Amino acid sequence: MSPSHIPISSGAKVVAALRRIGFEHVRTKGDHAKLRKGSRVVIVPLHKELKRGTTVSVLKQAGLTPDELRDLL
C-alpha cells in the first residue's frame, strides 16, 4: 500500500464514513472515538488531519482498502 494512495482526512470525517457503512459509535474518550461493527472495533483519533500511518491503522482495524475509504469520503 503506497502512502500516496492513502487519503488524508480528519478523524471526524473518517468516523462519519465508518458510520455510513454500519459502524456504531460506542464512546469517545479524550480525543479518540471507539466504533464497533459486529466483532470489529476501530479506534479513530479525532485530529484535524490524520497522518497516513494512522489512517492505515484505522483501515486495517475496519477491514477497508484505501480505495474504499476514498469512495466513502
mmCIF file of the N, C-alpha and C atoms, coordinates in Angstrom:
data_MODEL
# 
_entry.id   MODEL 
# 
loop_
_atom_site.group_PDB 
_atom_site.id 
_atom_site.type_symbol 
_atom_site.label_atom_id 
_atom_site.label_alt_id 
_atom_site.label_comp_id 
_atom_site.label_asym_id 
_atom_site.label_entity_id 
_atom_site.label_seq_id 
_atom_site.pdbx_PDB_ins_code 
_atom_site.Cartn_x 
_atom_site.Cartn_y 
_atom_site.Cartn_z 
_atom_site.occupancy 
_atom_site.B_iso_or_equiv 
_atom_site.pdbx_formal_charge 
_atom_site.auth_seq_id 
_atom_site.auth_comp_id 
_atom_site.auth_asym_id 
_atom_site.auth_atom_id 
_atom_site.pdbx_PDB_model_num 
ATOM 1   N N  . MET A 1 1  ? 0.856   -1.169 0.000  1.00 0.00 ? 1  MET A N  1 
ATOM 2   C CA . MET A 1 1  ? 0.000   0.000  0.000  1.00 0.00 ? 1  MET A CA 1 
ATOM 3   C C  . MET A 1 1  ? 0.899   1.228  0.000  1.00 0.00 ? 1  MET A C  1 
ATOM 4   N N  . SER A 1 2  ? 0.927   1.914  -1.092 1.00 0.00 ? 2  SER A N  1 
ATOM 5   C CA . SER A 1 2  ? 1.756   3.094  -1.228 1.00 0.00 ? 2  SER A CA 1 
ATOM 6   C C  . SER A 1 2  ? 1.162   4.254  -0.432 1.00 0.00 ? 2  SER A C  1 
ATOM 7   N N  . PRO A 1 3  ? 2.008   4.984  0.296  1.00 0.00 ? 3  PRO A N  1 
ATOM 8   C CA . PRO A 1 3  ? 1.494   6.092  1.108  1.00 0.00 ? 3  PRO A CA 1 
ATOM 9   C C  . PRO A 1 3  ? 0.704   7.121  0.303  1.00 0.00 ? 3  PRO A C  1 
ATOM 10  N N  . SER A 1 4  ? 1.055   7.311  -0.966 1.00 0.00 ? 4  SER A N  1 
ATOM 11  C CA . SER A 1 4  ? 0.347   8.317  -1.755 1.00 0.00 ? 4  SER A CA 1 
ATOM 12  C C  . SER A 1 4  ? -1.085  7.896  -2.083 1.00 0.00 ? 4  SER A C  1 
ATOM 13  N N  . HIS A 1 5  ? -1.395  6.606  -1.915 1.00 0.00 ? 5  HIS A N  1 
ATOM 14  C CA . HIS A 1 5  ? -2.746  6.130  -2.188 1.00 0.00 ? 5  HIS A CA 1 
ATOM 15  C C  . HIS A 1 5  ? -3.667  6.262  -0.975 1.00 0.00 ? 5  HIS A C  1 
ATOM 16  N N  . ILE A 1 6  ? -3.112  6.678  0.150  1.00 0.00 ? 6  ILE A N  1 
ATOM 17  C CA . ILE A 1 6  ? -3.894  6.818  1.377  1.00 0.00 ? 6  ILE A CA 1 
ATOM 18  C C  . ILE A 1 6  ? -4.455  8.236  1.434  1.00 0.00 ? 6  ILE A C  1 
ATOM 19  N N  . PRO A 1 7  ? -5.784  8.370  1.461  1.00 0.00 ? 7  PRO A N  1 
ATOM 20  C CA . PRO A 1 7  ? -6.352  9.719  1.541  1.00 0.00 ? 7  PRO A CA 1 
ATOM 21  C C  . PRO A 1 7  ? -6.092  10.351 2.910  1.00 0.00 ? 7  PRO A C  1 
ATOM 22  N N  . ILE A 1 8  ? -5.783  11.642 2.904  1.00 0.00 ? 8  ILE A N  1 
ATOM 23  C CA . ILE A 1 8  ? -5.596  12.370 4.156  1.00 0.00 ? 8  ILE A CA 1 
ATOM 24  C C  . ILE A 1 8  ? -6.925  13.032 4.493  1.00 0.00 ? 8  ILE A C  1 
ATOM 25  N N  . SER A 1 9  ? -7.378  12.813 5.715  1.00 0.00 ? 9  SER A N  1 
ATOM 26  C CA . SER A 1 9  ? -8.668  13.348 6.129  1.00 0.00 ? 9  SER A CA 1 
ATOM 27  C C  . SER A 1 9  ? -8.639  13.615 7.625  1.00 0.00 ? 9  SER A C  1 
ATOM 28  N N  . SER A 1 10 ? -9.692  14.238 8.112  1.00 0.00 ? 10 SER A N  1 
ATOM 29  C CA . SER A 1 10 ? -9.806  14.469 9.554  1.00 0.00 ? 10 SER A CA 1 
ATOM 30  C C  . SER A 1 10 ? -10.403 13.231 10.213 1.00 0.00 ? 10 SER A C  1 
ATOM 31  N N  . GLY A 1 11 ? -10.181 13.104 11.501 1.00 0.00 ? 11 GLY A N  1 
ATOM 32  C CA . GLY A 1 11 ? -10.750 11.991 12.246 1.00 0.00 ? 11 GLY A CA 1 
ATOM 33  C C  . GLY A 1 11 ? -12.265 12.002 12.210 1.00 0.00 ? 11 GLY A C  1 
ATOM 34  N N  . ALA A 1 12 ? -12.863 13.188 12.284 1.00 0.00 ? 12 ALA A N  1 
ATOM 35  C CA . ALA A 1 12 ? -14.327 13.292 12.263 1.00 0.00 ? 12 ALA A CA 1 
ATOM 36  C C  . ALA A 1 12 ? -14.899 12.797 10.938 1.00 0.00 ? 12 ALA A C  1 
ATOM 37  N N  . LYS A 1 13 ? -14.220 13.095 9.828  1.00 0.00 ? 13 LYS A N  1 
ATOM 38  C CA . LYS A 1 13 ? -14.694 12.630 8.519  1.00 0.00 ? 13 LYS A CA 1 
ATOM 39  C C  . LYS A 1 13 ? -14.575 11.114 8.407  1.00 0.00 ? 13 LYS A C  1 
ATOM 40  N N  . VAL A 1 14 ? -13.509 10.547 8.962  1.00 0.00 ? 14 VAL A N  1 
ATOM 41  C CA . VAL A 1 14 ? -13.335 9.094  8.930  1.00 0.00 ? 14 VAL A CA 1 
ATOM 42  C C  . VAL A 1 14 ? -14.424 8.426  9.771  1.00 0.00 ? 14 VAL A C  1 
ATOM 43  N N  . VAL A 1 15 ? -14.727 8.990  10.935 1.00 0.00 ? 15 VAL A N  1 
ATOM 44  C CA . VAL A 1 15 ? -15.803 8.446  11.781 1.00 0.00 ? 15 VAL A CA 1 
ATOM 45  C C  . VAL A 1 15 ? -17.125 8.485  11.019 1.00 0.00 ? 15 VAL A C  1 
ATOM 46  N N  . ALA A 1 16 ? -17.422 9.598  10.359 1.00 0.00 ? 16 ALA A N  1 
ATOM 47  C CA . ALA A 1 16 ? -18.669 9.717  9.593  1.00 0.00 ? 16 ALA A CA 1 
ATOM 48  C C  . ALA A 1 16 ? -18.718 8.681  8.471  1.00 0.00 ? 16 ALA A C  1 
ATOM 49  N N  . ALA A 1 17 ? -17.592 8.455  7.807  1.00 0.00 ? 17 ALA A N  1 
ATOM 50  C CA . ALA A 1 17 ? -17.537 7.463  6.727  1.00 0.00 ? 17 ALA A CA 1 
ATOM 51  C C  . ALA A 1 17 ? -17.788 6.063  7.270  1.00 0.00 ? 17 ALA A C  1 
ATOM 52  N N  . LEU A 1 18 ? -17.190 5.741  8.410  1.00 0.00 ? 18 LEU A N  1 
ATOM 53  C CA . LEU A 1 18 ? -17.379 4.417  9.006  1.00 0.00 ? 18 LEU A CA 1 
ATOM 54  C C  . LEU A 1 18 ? -18.821 4.224  9.459  1.00 0.00 ? 18 LEU A C  1 
ATOM 55  N N  . ARG A 1 19 ? -19.434 5.269  9.968  1.00 0.00 ? 19 ARG A N  1 
ATOM 56  C CA . ARG A 1 19 ? -20.838 5.164  10.401 1.00 0.00 ? 19 ARG A CA 1 
ATOM 57  C C  . ARG A 1 19 ? -21.759 4.912  9.208  1.00 0.00 ? 19 ARG A C  1 
ATOM 58  N N  . ARG A 1 20 ? -21.409 5.458  8.044  1.00 0.00 ? 20 ARG A N  1 
ATOM 59  C CA . ARG A 1 20 ? -22.221 5.232  6.841  1.00 0.00 ? 20 ARG A CA 1 
ATOM 60  C C  . ARG A 1 20 ? -22.223 3.765  6.417  1.00 0.00 ? 20 ARG A C  1 
ATOM 61  N N  . ILE A 1 21 ? -21.177 3.016  6.772  1.00 0.00 ? 21 ILE A N  1 
ATOM 62  C CA . ILE A 1 21 ? -21.129 1.603  6.370  1.00 0.00 ? 21 ILE A CA 1 
ATOM 63  C C  . ILE A 1 21 ? -21.474 0.671  7.529  1.00 0.00 ? 21 ILE A C  1 
ATOM 64  N N  . GLY A 1 22 ? -22.093 1.228  8.571  1.00 0.00 ? 22 GLY A N  1 
ATOM 65  C CA . GLY A 1 22 ? -22.642 0.368  9.612  1.00 0.00 ? 22 GLY A CA 1 
ATOM 66  C C  . GLY A 1 22 ? -21.903 0.303  10.928 1.00 0.00 ? 22 GLY A C  1 
ATOM 67  N N  . PHE A 1 23 ? -20.805 1.035  11.070 1.00 0.00 ? 23 PHE A N  1 
ATOM 68  C CA . PHE A 1 23 ? -20.124 1.066  12.363 1.00 0.00 ? 23 PHE A CA 1 
ATOM 69  C C  . PHE A 1 23 ? -20.927 1.945  13.311 1.00 0.00 ? 23 PHE A C  1 
ATOM 70  N N  . GLU A 1 24 ? -21.044 1.505  14.555 1.00 0.00 ? 24 GLU A N  1 
ATOM 71  C CA . GLU A 1 24 ? -21.772 2.264  15.568 1.00 0.00 ? 24 GLU A CA 1 
ATOM 72  C C  . GLU A 1 24 ? -20.783 2.934  16.511 1.00 0.00 ? 24 GLU A C  1 
ATOM 73  N N  . HIS A 1 25 ? -21.071 4.184  16.852 1.00 0.00 ? 25 HIS A N  1 
ATOM 74  C CA . HIS A 1 25 ? -20.234 4.909  17.808 1.00 0.00 ? 25 HIS A CA 1 
ATOM 75  C C  . HIS A 1 25 ? -20.492 4.337  19.189 1.00 0.00 ? 25 HIS A C  1 
ATOM 76  N N  . VAL A 1 26 ? -19.433 3.846  19.832 1.00 0.00 ? 26 VAL A N  1 
ATOM 77  C CA . VAL A 1 26 ? -19.558 3.261  21.165 1.00 0.00 ? 26 VAL A CA 1 
ATOM 78  C C  . VAL A 1 26 ? -19.320 4.328  22.220 1.00 0.00 ? 26 VAL A C  1 
ATOM 79  N N  . ARG A 1 27 ? -18.207 5.058  22.076 1.00 0.00 ? 27 ARG A N  1 
ATOM 80  C CA . ARG A 1 27 ? -17.907 6.126  23.032 1.00 0.00 ? 27 ARG A CA 1 
ATOM 81  C C  . ARG A 1 27 ? -16.762 6.972  22.515 1.00 0.00 ? 27 ARG A C  1 
ATOM 82  N N  . THR A 1 28 ? -16.600 8.120  23.138 1.00 0.00 ? 28 THR A N  1 
ATOM 83  C CA . THR A 1 28 ? -15.458 8.982  22.882 1.00 0.00 ? 28 THR A CA 1 
ATOM 84  C C  . THR A 1 28 ? -14.777 9.213  24.215 1.00 0.00 ? 28 THR A C  1 
ATOM 85  N N  . LYS A 1 29 ? -13.481 9.001  24.225 1.00 0.00 ? 29 LYS A N  1 
ATOM 86  C CA . LYS A 1 29 ? -12.709 9.232  25.443 1.00 0.00 ? 29 LYS A CA 1 
ATOM 87  C C  . LYS A 1 29 ? -11.520 10.097 25.048 1.00 0.00 ? 29 LYS A C  1 
ATOM 88  N N  . GLY A 1 30 ? -11.463 11.279 25.616 1.00 0.00 ? 30 GLY A N  1 
ATOM 89  C CA . GLY A 1 30 ? -10.412 12.206 25.220 1.00 0.00 ? 30 GLY A CA 1 
ATOM 90  C C  . GLY A 1 30 ? -10.626 12.611 23.776 1.00 0.00 ? 30 GLY A C  1 
ATOM 91  N N  . ASP A 1 31 ? -9.602  12.407 22.951 1.00 0.00 ? 31 ASP A N  1 
ATOM 92  C CA . ASP A 1 31 ? -9.749  12.755 21.538 1.00 0.00 ? 31 ASP A CA 1 
ATOM 93  C C  . ASP A 1 31 ? -9.751  11.512 20.647 1.00 0.00 ? 31 ASP A C  1 
ATOM 94  N N  . HIS A 1 32 ? -10.281 10.396 21.174 1.00 0.00 ? 32 HIS A N  1 
ATOM 95  C CA . HIS A 1 32 ? -10.378 9.158  20.407 1.00 0.00 ? 32 HIS A CA 1 
ATOM 96  C C  . HIS A 1 32 ? -11.813 8.634  20.428 1.00 0.00 ? 32 HIS A C  1 
ATOM 97  N N  . ALA A 1 33 ? -12.315 8.279  19.251 1.00 0.00 ? 33 ALA A N  1 
ATOM 98  C CA . ALA A 1 33 ? -13.656 7.697  19.138 1.00 0.00 ? 33 ALA A CA 1 
ATOM 99  C C  . ALA A 1 33 ? -13.519 6.192  18.956 1.00 0.00 ? 33 ALA A C  1 
ATOM 100 N N  . LYS A 1 34 ? -14.396 5.453  19.615 1.00 0.00 ? 34 LYS A N  1 
ATOM 101 C CA . LYS A 1 34 ? -14.416 3.995  19.503 1.00 0.00 ? 34 LYS A CA 1 
ATOM 102 C C  . LYS A 1 34 ? -15.691 3.605  18.770 1.00 0.00 ? 34 LYS A C  1 
ATOM 103 N N  . LEU A 1 35 ? -15.528 2.856  17.674 1.00 0.00 ? 35 LEU A N  1 
ATOM 104 C CA . LEU A 1 35 ? -16.668 2.406  16.880 1.00 0.00 ? 35 LEU A CA 1 
ATOM 105 C C  . LEU A 1 35 ? -16.653 0.889  16.808 1.00 0.00 ? 35 LEU A C  1 
ATOM 106 N N  . ARG A 1 36 ? -17.837 0.301  16.612 1.00 0.00 ? 36 ARG A N  1 
ATOM 107 C CA . ARG A 1 36 ? -17.944 -1.157 16.556 1.00 0.00 ? 36 ARG A CA 1 
ATOM 108 C C  . ARG A 1 36 ? -18.914 -1.567 15.460 1.00 0.00 ? 36 ARG A C  1 
ATOM 109 N N  . LYS A 1 37 ? -18.553 -2.647 14.779 1.00 0.00 ? 37 LYS A N  1 
ATOM 110 C CA . LYS A 1 37 ? -19.445 -3.288 13.800 1.00 0.00 ? 37 LYS A CA 1 
ATOM 111 C C  . LYS A 1 37 ? -19.222 -4.782 13.964 1.00 0.00 ? 37 LYS A C  1 
ATOM 112 N N  . GLY A 1 38 ? -20.197 -5.445 14.571 1.00 0.00 ? 38 GLY A N  1 
ATOM 113 C CA . GLY A 1 38 ? -20.020 -6.866 14.874 1.00 0.00 ? 38 GLY A CA 1 
ATOM 114 C C  . GLY A 1 38 ? -18.882 -7.033 15.863 1.00 0.00 ? 38 GLY A C  1 
ATOM 115 N N  . SER A 1 39 ? -17.906 -7.857 15.514 1.00 0.00 ? 39 SER A N  1 
ATOM 116 C CA . SER A 1 39 ? -16.767 -8.068 16.406 1.00 0.00 ? 39 SER A CA 1 
ATOM 117 C C  . SER A 1 39 ? -15.612 -7.111 16.108 1.00 0.00 ? 39 SER A C  1 
ATOM 118 N N  . ARG A 1 40 ? -15.742 -6.296 15.061 1.00 0.00 ? 40 ARG A N  1 
ATOM 119 C CA . ARG A 1 40 ? -14.680 -5.341 14.711 1.00 0.00 ? 40 ARG A CA 1 
ATOM 120 C C  . ARG A 1 40 ? -14.789 -4.084 15.564 1.00 0.00 ? 40 ARG A C  1 
ATOM 121 N N  . VAL A 1 41 ? -13.672 -3.701 16.145 1.00 0.00 ? 41 VAL A N  1 
ATOM 122 C CA . VAL A 1 41 ? -13.599 -2.470 16.932 1.00 0.00 ? 41 VAL A CA 1 
ATOM 123 C C  . VAL A 1 41 ? -12.548 -1.576 16.285 1.00 0.00 ? 41 VAL A C  1 
ATOM 124 N N  . VAL A 1 42 ? -12.898 -0.326 16.086 1.00 0.00 ? 42 VAL A N  1 
ATOM 125 C CA . VAL A 1 42 ? -12.000 0.633  15.449 1.00 0.00 ? 42 VAL A CA 1 
ATOM 126 C C  . VAL A 1 42 ? -11.857 1.844  16.363 1.00 0.00 ? 42 VAL A C  1 
ATOM 127 N N  . ILE A 1 43 ? -10.622 2.240  16.601 1.00 0.00 ? 43 ILE A N  1 
ATOM 128 C CA . ILE A 1 43 ? -10.327 3.444  17.379 1.00 0.00 ? 43 ILE A CA 1 
ATOM 129 C C  . ILE A 1 43 ? -9.833  4.506  16.401 1.00 0.00 ? 43 ILE A C  1 
ATOM 130 N N  . VAL A 1 44 ? -10.492 5.666  16.398 1.00 0.00 ? 44 VAL A N  1 
ATOM 131 C CA . VAL A 1 44 ? -10.128 6.745  15.478 1.00 0.00 ? 44 VAL A CA 1 
ATOM 132 C C  . VAL A 1 44 ? -9.761  7.988  16.280 1.00 0.00 ? 44 VAL A C  1 
ATOM 133 N N  . PRO A 1 45 ? -8.517  8.485  16.133 1.00 0.00 ? 45 PRO A N  1 
ATOM 134 C CA . PRO A 1 45 ? -8.162  9.747  16.779 1.00 0.00 ? 45 PRO A CA 1 
ATOM 135 C C  . PRO A 1 45 ? -8.929  10.889 16.122 1.00 0.00 ? 45 PRO A C  1 
ATOM 136 N N  . LEU A 1 46 ? -9.466  11.774 16.916 1.00 0.00 ? 46 LEU A N  1 
ATOM 137 C CA . LEU A 1 46 ? -10.259 12.885 16.386 1.00 0.00 ? 46 LEU A CA 1 
ATOM 138 C C  . LEU A 1 46 ? -9.380  14.114 16.162 1.00 0.00 ? 46 LEU A C  1 
ATOM 139 N N  . HIS A 1 47 ? -8.390  13.959 15.315 1.00 0.00 ? 47 HIS A N  1 
ATOM 140 C CA . HIS A 1 47 ? -7.476  15.045 14.988 1.00 0.00 ? 47 HIS A CA 1 
ATOM 141 C C  . HIS A 1 47 ? -7.952  15.753 13.728 1.00 0.00 ? 47 HIS A C  1 
ATOM 142 N N  . LYS A 1 48 ? -7.477  16.998 13.530 1.00 0.00 ? 48 LYS A N  1 
ATOM 143 C CA . LYS A 1 48 ? -7.851  17.753 12.332 1.00 0.00 ? 48 LYS A CA 1 
ATOM 144 C C  . LYS A 1 48 ? -7.389  17.035 11.073 1.00 0.00 ? 48 LYS A C  1 
ATOM 145 N N  . GLU A 1 49 ? -6.201  16.446 11.133 1.00 0.00 ? 49 GLU A N  1 
ATOM 146 C CA . GLU A 1 49 ? -5.648  15.742 9.981  1.00 0.00 ? 49 GLU A CA 1 
ATOM 147 C C  . GLU A 1 49 ? -4.946  14.482 10.474 1.00 0.00 ? 49 GLU A C  1 
ATOM 148 N N  . LEU A 1 50 ? -5.411  13.324 10.011 1.00 0.00 ? 50 LEU A N  1 
ATOM 149 C CA . LEU A 1 50 ? -4.781  12.064 10.400 1.00 0.00 ? 50 LEU A CA 1 
ATOM 150 C C  . LEU A 1 50 ? -3.545  11.837 9.540  1.00 0.00 ? 50 LEU A C  1 
ATOM 151 N N  . LYS A 1 51 ? -2.463  11.391 10.159 1.00 0.00 ? 51 LYS A N  1 
ATOM 152 C CA . LYS A 1 51 ? -1.270  11.037 9.403  1.00 0.00 ? 51 LYS A CA 1 
ATOM 153 C C  . LYS A 1 51 ? -1.563  9.772  8.608  1.00 0.00 ? 51 LYS A C  1 
ATOM 154 N N  . ARG A 1 52 ? -0.814  9.572  7.543  1.00 0.00 ? 52 ARG A N  1 
ATOM 155 C CA . ARG A 1 52 ? -1.066  8.414  6.674  1.00 0.00 ? 52 ARG A CA 1 
ATOM 156 C C  . ARG A 1 52 ? -0.925  7.099  7.430  1.00 0.00 ? 52 ARG A C  1 
ATOM 157 N N  . GLY A 1 53 ? 0.076   6.992  8.291  1.00 0.00 ? 53 GLY A N  1 
ATOM 158 C CA . GLY A 1 53 ? 0.267   5.757  9.057  1.00 0.00 ? 53 GLY A CA 1 
ATOM 159 C C  . GLY A 1 53 ? -0.902  5.477  9.986  1.00 0.00 ? 53 GLY A C  1 
ATOM 160 N N  . THR A 1 54 ? -1.451  6.518  10.567 1.00 0.00 ? 54 THR A N  1 
ATOM 161 C CA . THR A 1 54 ? -2.620  6.372  11.438 1.00 0.00 ? 54 THR A CA 1 
ATOM 162 C C  . THR A 1 54 ? -3.824  5.927  10.621 1.00 0.00 ? 54 THR A C  1 
ATOM 163 N N  . THR A 1 55 ? -3.979  6.503  9.444  1.00 0.00 ? 55 THR A N  1 
ATOM 164 C CA . THR A 1 55 ? -5.086  6.118  8.573  1.00 0.00 ? 55 THR A CA 1 
ATOM 165 C C  . THR A 1 55 ? -4.954  4.665  8.147  1.00 0.00 ? 55 THR A C  1 
ATOM 166 N N  . VAL A 1 56 ? -3.735  4.205  7.861  1.00 0.00 ? 56 VAL A N  1 
ATOM 167 C CA . VAL A 1 56 ? -3.506  2.796  7.510  1.00 0.00 ? 56 VAL A CA 1 
ATOM 168 C C  . VAL A 1 56 ? -3.948  1.899  8.656  1.00 0.00 ? 56 VAL A C  1 
ATOM 169 N N  . SER A 1 57 ? -3.626  2.283  9.883  1.00 0.00 ? 57 SER A N  1 
ATOM 170 C CA . SER A 1 57 ? -4.024  1.503  11.052 1.00 0.00 ? 57 SER A CA 1 
ATOM 171 C C  . SER A 1 57 ? -5.546  1.430  11.178 1.00 0.00 ? 57 SER A C  1 
ATOM 172 N N  . VAL A 1 58 ? -6.218  2.555  10.974 1.00 0.00 ? 58 VAL A N  1 
ATOM 173 C CA . VAL A 1 58 ? -7.682  2.587  11.044 1.00 0.00 ? 58 VAL A CA 1 
ATOM 174 C C  . VAL A 1 58 ? -8.271  1.693  9.950  1.00 0.00 ? 58 VAL A C  1 
ATOM 175 N N  . LEU A 1 59 ? -7.699  1.758  8.745  1.00 0.00 ? 59 LEU A N  1 
ATOM 176 C CA . LEU A 1 59 ? -8.180  0.921  7.640  1.00 0.00 ? 59 LEU A CA 1 
ATOM 177 C C  . LEU A 1 59 ? -8.054  -0.561 7.969  1.00 0.00 ? 59 LEU A C  1 
ATOM 178 N N  . LYS A 1 60 ? -6.919  -0.953 8.542  1.00 0.00 ? 60 LYS A N  1 
ATOM 179 C CA . LYS A 1 60 ? -6.719  -2.360 8.918  1.00 0.00 ? 60 LYS A CA 1 
ATOM 180 C C  . LYS A 1 60 ? -7.739  -2.794 9.961  1.00 0.00 ? 60 LYS A C  1 
ATOM 181 N N  . GLN A 1 61 ? -7.957  -1.940 10.958 1.00 0.00 ? 61 GLN A N  1 
ATOM 182 C CA . GLN A 1 61 ? -8.931  -2.266 12.000 1.00 0.00 ? 61 GLN A CA 1 
ATOM 183 C C  . GLN A 1 61 ? -10.329 -2.433 11.415 1.00 0.00 ? 61 GLN A C  1 
ATOM 184 N N  . ALA A 1 62 ? -10.667 -1.595 10.433 1.00 0.00 ? 62 ALA A N  1 
ATOM 185 C CA . ALA A 1 62 ? -12.009 -1.608 9.848  1.00 0.00 ? 62 ALA A CA 1 
ATOM 186 C C  . ALA A 1 62 ? -12.149 -2.636 8.729  1.00 0.00 ? 62 ALA A C  1 
ATOM 187 N N  . GLY A 1 63 ? -11.027 -3.166 8.244  1.00 0.00 ? 63 GLY A N  1 
ATOM 188 C CA . GLY A 1 63 ? -11.082 -4.123 7.144  1.00 0.00 ? 63 GLY A CA 1 
ATOM 189 C C  . GLY A 1 63 ? -11.386 -3.467 5.810  1.00 0.00 ? 63 GLY A C  1 
ATOM 190 N N  . LEU A 1 64 ? -10.895 -2.241 5.622  1.00 0.00 ? 64 LEU A N  1 
ATOM 191 C CA . LEU A 1 64 ? -11.146 -1.489 4.394  1.00 0.00 ? 64 LEU A CA 1 
ATOM 192 C C  . LEU A 1 64 ? -9.860  -1.284 3.605  1.00 0.00 ? 64 LEU A C  1 
ATOM 193 N N  . THR A 1 65 ? -10.010 -1.008 2.322  1.00 0.00 ? 65 THR A N  1 
ATOM 194 C CA . THR A 1 65 ? -8.876  -0.643 1.476  1.00 0.00 ? 65 THR A CA 1 
ATOM 195 C C  . THR A 1 65 ? -8.856  0.880  1.342  1.00 0.00 ? 65 THR A C  1 
ATOM 196 N N  . PRO A 1 66 ? -7.725  1.447  0.925  1.00 0.00 ? 66 PRO A N  1 
ATOM 197 C CA . PRO A 1 66 ? -7.688  2.899  0.711  1.00 0.00 ? 66 PRO A CA 1 
ATOM 198 C C  . PRO A 1 66 ? -8.731  3.362  -0.308 1.00 0.00 ? 66 PRO A C  1 
ATOM 199 N N  . ASP A 1 67 ? -8.963  2.561  -1.353 1.00 0.00 ? 67 ASP A N  1 
ATOM 200 C CA . ASP A 1 67 ? -9.962  2.938  -2.358 1.00 0.00 ? 67 ASP A CA 1 
ATOM 201 C C  . ASP A 1 67 ? -11.364 2.977  -1.763 1.00 0.00 ? 67 ASP A C  1 
ATOM 202 N N  . GLU A 1 68 ? -11.671 2.017  -0.892 1.00 0.00 ? 68 GLU A N  1 
ATOM 203 C CA . GLU A 1 68 ? -12.989 2.001  -0.251 1.00 0.00 ? 68 GLU A CA 1 
ATOM 204 C C  . GLU A 1 68 ? -13.171 3.233  0.628  1.00 0.00 ? 68 GLU A C  1 
ATOM 205 N N  . LEU A 1 69 ? -12.125 3.601  1.368  1.00 0.00 ? 69 LEU A N  1 
ATOM 206 C CA . LEU A 1 69 ? -12.213 4.802  2.206  1.00 0.00 ? 69 LEU A CA 1 
ATOM 207 C C  . LEU A 1 69 ? -12.379 6.037  1.332  1.00 0.00 ? 69 LEU A C  1 
ATOM 208 N N  . ARG A 1 70 ? -11.617 6.125  0.256  1.00 0.00 ? 70 ARG A N  1 
ATOM 209 C CA . ARG A 1 70 ? -11.704 7.276  -0.645 1.00 0.00 ? 70 ARG A CA 1 
ATOM 210 C C  . ARG A 1 70 ? -13.131 7.425  -1.181 1.00 0.00 ? 70 ARG A C  1 
ATOM 211 N N  . ASP A 1 71 ? -13.767 6.296  -1.528 1.00 0.00 ? 71 ASP A N  1 
ATOM 212 C CA . ASP A 1 71 ? -15.144 6.347  -2.030 1.00 0.00 ? 71 ASP A CA 1 
ATOM 213 C C  . ASP A 1 71 ? -16.125 6.828  -0.963 1.00 0.00 ? 71 ASP A C  1 
ATOM 214 N N  . LEU A 1 72 ? -15.841 6.521  0.303  1.00 0.00 ? 72 LEU A N  1 
ATOM 215 C CA . LEU A 1 72 ? -16.733 6.911  1.394  1.00 0.00 ? 72 LEU A CA 1 
ATOM 216 C C  . LEU A 1 72 ? -16.577 8.375  1.791  1.00 0.00 ? 72 LEU A C  1 
ATOM 217 N N  . LEU A 1 73 ? -15.395 8.933  1.557  1.00 0.00 ? 73 LEU A N  1 
ATOM 218 C CA . LEU A 1 73 ? -15.132 10.315 1.996  1.00 0.00 ? 73 LEU A CA 1 
ATOM 219 C C  . LEU A 1 73 ? -15.721 11.336 1.080  1.00 0.00 ? 73 LEU A C  1 
# 
